Amino acid sequence: MSQTSLKQKKKNESGTKYSKDNLETERRRDSEKSGARLSTQMRRADKPNHSLRCCAMRGHLSCRHCLSAAEGTVLLGPCRTIRIYIHMCLLWEQGRQITMIRLPNSSTTSRTSSTSLSQQELPQQLSAQPSPPTPPMSLDPSPPTPPETQPKNGSRRSSKMHENPEAWAHGIVRDVRDSWDTQQPREYQRTPPTEWKSYAQRRALYPTQEDRDCVTDMLRKREEEDDDEAYWSSVKMLYEKTPSCSRPRPPKPKHAITIAVSSRALFNMVDGRKIYEEEGLEKYMEYQLTNENVILTPGPAFRFVKALQHVNCRLRELYPDEQDLFDIVLMTNNHAQVGVRLINSVNHYGLLIDRFCLTGGKSPIGYLKAYLTNLYLSADSEKVQEAIQEGIASATMFDGAKDIAYCDTQLRVAFDGDAVLFSDESDHIAKEHGLDKFFQHEALFENKPLAQGPLKGFLEDLGRLQKKFYAKDERLLCPIRTYLVTARSAASSGARVLKTLRRWGLEIDEALFLAGAPKGPILVKIRPHIFFDDQMFHIQGAQKFGTVTAHVPYGISQKMNT
């Protein structure tokens, strides 16, 4: 009788309780029927697609179809108890590959036997019957039971299994699941978010050849960056330790008073000039390149340029945005290879000369107008004569024969009158008709202003700057002072000179009328930074007393000397 018939019988005979013997009898019949079905399956095992080797004598079940069915929990076997048993084993192994499942072996079973072991003897024979050698992956015949769920008494377990096999099997499975749930989960070490590494850092741990090349390039670039950083840090430290590194910006040329100075006027280059005249240009350039780190000594225009810079400083103090300043331009016919020595010398003395003009052997006169030059000073009289003919105020510089002390806080400029500030009209009369005619002419034209000379514009520039200091109540402390040192007589011809300056709107600080006396002793008392005159005998007389002079090649005196 099947299980369904038993359940139907229980429903029909409600209230009737089967005895233990009746239940055992029914179960024995079910097992016999299951054995008969197993024998039928063994006879069908000769088919190639279903090689079932399952017999009571061997006690092995090795059919791959049955095993695949077993994995799907639809198991074939002699009885329901064995199916439950196999199901429980599969749950215990948890995915382990099953190659062979042992079934109980008995001497009383055969291939065609229709009877099977009783349910009461089956568990005992499963544990007592030795099994033949099996592959390494075969299952143990005893049901795997966790230690904490294993019952202490074997008979009690067998009785429960016989009474209610399904409940017994499900109980074991539940105990196994509970034991898995009670096990402590394995803890894996996790990297905190703060320790996460970028892709480049992780890739550096497992570098390839390309990565090694890239790392080498990166290291080289990093070393170069470190070297650059160290260099600029050292430069910054040196800059911070320098007491005064601020360099004022030069004024715009259209507003500035441009003073062009040659290299021979600014520095003493007598030795180089001698080599040029005796050995030629190549030896001269080789000499300059060899001595480019040798500082040049000051020339005749050096103190004048320093005094101009002092005036600029005073003007910037009173007018921070002032553009009407002196702008010095170093203009020379030297080659560019000589420029390094000139730059080193300029920086050594702290001269604020930012604009250079190196013409490489050609005359720089053509660049004077392009630089908007107001005054050109040179040691070459020929170039000065060319500049005068171009209408540019120019003078040839001569150094004093003696060293005298010069004022460092005030620019002092001394001018001759005729053919310097004024035209050479009076000199023409004096040279052609004598002094008597000259005095009569000056008295007759006392109220007629004289025509302007070549340096009249430079005096106007000085007067314009003086007025800026006067506006700030700095007349007594003005850093510019002008002088008129003339051979005229004040009584006979001095009135026309002063009226001409007044008509021009110019002020002269001191007027010295010498009436033909030597100018050298007077100039020693003045100690001007530069003295402009048109006659060489006055230049030579002042030069003997140590005065820095500037000859202006203009007027009838130059024609008579030539």
Secondary structure as GFF3:
##gff-version 3
##sequence-region A 1 562
A	DSSP	alpha_helix	3	12	.	.	.	ID=ss1
A	DSSP	alpha_helix	20	43	.	.	.	ID=ss2
A	DSSP	three_ten_helix	44	46	.	.	.	ID=ss3
A	DSSP	beta_strand	60	61	.	.	.	ID=ss4
A	DSSP	alpha_helix	64	71	.	.	.	ID=ss5
A	DSSP	alpha_helix	80	93	.	.	.	ID=ss6
A	DSSP	beta_strand	101	102	.	.	.	ID=ss7
A	DSSP	alpha_helix	122	128	.	.	.	ID=ss8
A	DSSP	three_ten_helix	147	149	.	.	.	ID=ss9
A	DSSP	alpha_helix	154	163	.	.	.	ID=ss10
A	DSSP	alpha_helix	165	182	.	.	.	ID=ss11
A	DSSP	three_ten_helix	193	195	.	.	.	ID=ss12
A	DSSP	alpha_helix	199	205	.	.	.	ID=ss13
A	DSSP	alpha_helix	209	241	.	.	.	ID=ss14
A	DSSP	beta_strand	257	261	.	.	.	ID=ss15
A	DSSP	alpha_helix	263	266	.	.	.	ID=ss16
A	DSSP	beta_strand	267	268	.	.	.	ID=ss17
A	DSSP	alpha_helix	270	279	.	.	.	ID=ss18
A	DSSP	alpha_helix	281	290	.	.	.	ID=ss19
A	DSSP	beta_strand	297	298	.	.	.	ID=ss20
A	DSSP	alpha_helix	302	318	.	.	.	ID=ss21
A	DSSP	beta_strand	326	332	.	.	.	ID=ss22
A	DSSP	three_ten_helix	336	338	.	.	.	ID=ss23
A	DSSP	alpha_helix	339	349	.	.	.	ID=ss24
A	DSSP	beta_strand	355	358	.	.	.	ID=ss25
A	DSSP	three_ten_helix	364	367	.	.	.	ID=ss26
A	DSSP	beta_strand	373	378	.	.	.	ID=ss27
A	DSSP	alpha_helix	381	389	.	.	.	ID=ss28
A	DSSP	beta_strand	394	398	.	.	.	ID=ss29
A	DSSP	beta_strand	411	415	.	.	.	ID=ss30
A	DSSP	alpha_helix	425	433	.	.	.	ID=ss31
A	DSSP	alpha_helix	435	444	.	.	.	ID=ss32
A	DSSP	alpha_helix	456	471	.	.	.	ID=ss33
A	DSSP	beta_strand	480	486	.	.	.	ID=ss34
A	DSSP	pi_helix	490	494	.	.	.	ID=ss35
A	DSSP	alpha_helix	495	504	.	.	.	ID=ss36
A	DSSP	beta_strand	510	513	.	.	.	ID=ss37
A	DSSP	alpha_helix	520	526	.	.	.	ID=ss38
A	DSSP	beta_strand	530	533	.	.	.	ID=ss39
A	DSSP	alpha_helix	536	544	.	.	.	ID=ss40
A	DSSP	beta_strand	549	551	.	.	.	ID=ss41
A	DSSP	alpha_helix	556	561	.	.	.	ID=ss42
###
